[in-house]
Amino acid sequence: MRRIPSYMMPHRITLEQRTGDSSLGPVYTKKEFVPAVVQIKQVIQQGANGPVVVRDGTVLVHPNIALTNEARVTFRGVTYKVVGVQPEEDGFGHIVFYRGSLLK
């Protein structure tokens, strides 16, 4: 098994890699539209001032897509921060996809 075929990645995300900081804040690359699989979970937690909606999720992208920590992913109009990236391999040591953890 090499990689997930594009037809099995039904979502389109906007990906912006963080390249550094400036005096105005974080600097990102130009927006890139890539195929992906996205799973978003929304949980209501009790905060100090009442209920708080927490959104997090997972994104899967092809191994040829550079997915790094602190990148921005926009899916269905909501922008998330990538807080962790893990390569997923087949049984032969080939990277099949990257799994990114998302946080709103």
Protein Blocks (a to p, Z undefined) as FASTA:
>chain_A
ZZdcfklmmbccdddddfbdcfkbccddddddddddddddddddddfkoccddddddddd
dfkbccdehiacdeehiacddfbdcddddfkopafbdcddddZZ
